[in-house]
């Protein structure tokens, strides 16, 4: 059976390579089968490792839906040094004595960051400034200050401590959260400075970093959303621009953790086993060819 051109792929990124390089490698590896657009579903910094989602063909239209579910990370936070970038590769901007840090202080410092807060992205982030990536401006020596954005931290817990040098943190966040910024803010709150020396994205929703690339299509795509089956007539109406009311819905096969903000991506609409649209209040998002 011929492989469908549109799909979501789960890949594992090693330390030291970029998310964009995974896209390039995928294009080269599948040049004979995939002629459609390929992109990644969210950047993972070069110093980090773990799950990167690749979007092929119509799956590129699902980018925003990926940011409405928990992303889980494990981070190593180094105490006593703040860097410009929030990771070990950046120039040092502050050094301080962290010898008096206690586990109790770290618990207290972490508490205010839970839930919705305002966070300033790192200057070397992937955010655009006047149409250009912020990190590109920084690398040219320009000063970049990004505005704060609303972010969501669902849960966070310290896994281990080796004070006063470092601690290991596990956290679950909504898309758009910068763990590097959290490290910087924790260090400033504690008065000792901090940065990340390691970061791993372990999960996105129910998906985890695979040992080998995994292709997802049909019901395996966006399993945190409810679904409905379309008749031939309903699918024809959607393609013709006629709205279709969501009928009998099937509950999501994967449930969001309790208290996590509800997704707004809509209802998955399937026709003959293919995910062909997301039904939303603002209007359907069609997925040409299906996934």
Buried (B, 14 or more C-beta within 10 A) or exposed (E): EEEBBBBBBBBBBEEEBBBEEBBEBBBEEBEEEBEBBBBBBBBBBBBBBBBBBBBBBBBBBBBBBBBBBBBBBBBBBBBBBBBBBBBBBBEEEBEBEBEEBEEEBBEEBBEEBEEEBEBBBBBBBBBEBEEEBBBBBBEEEEEBEBEEBEBBBBBBEBEEBEBBBBBBBBBBBBBBBBBBBBBBBBBBBBBBBBBBBBBBBBBBBBBBBEEEBBEBBBBBBBBBBBBBBBEEEBBEBBBEEEEBEBEEEEEBEEEBEEEBBEBEBBBBBBBEEBBBBBBEEEEBBBBEEBB
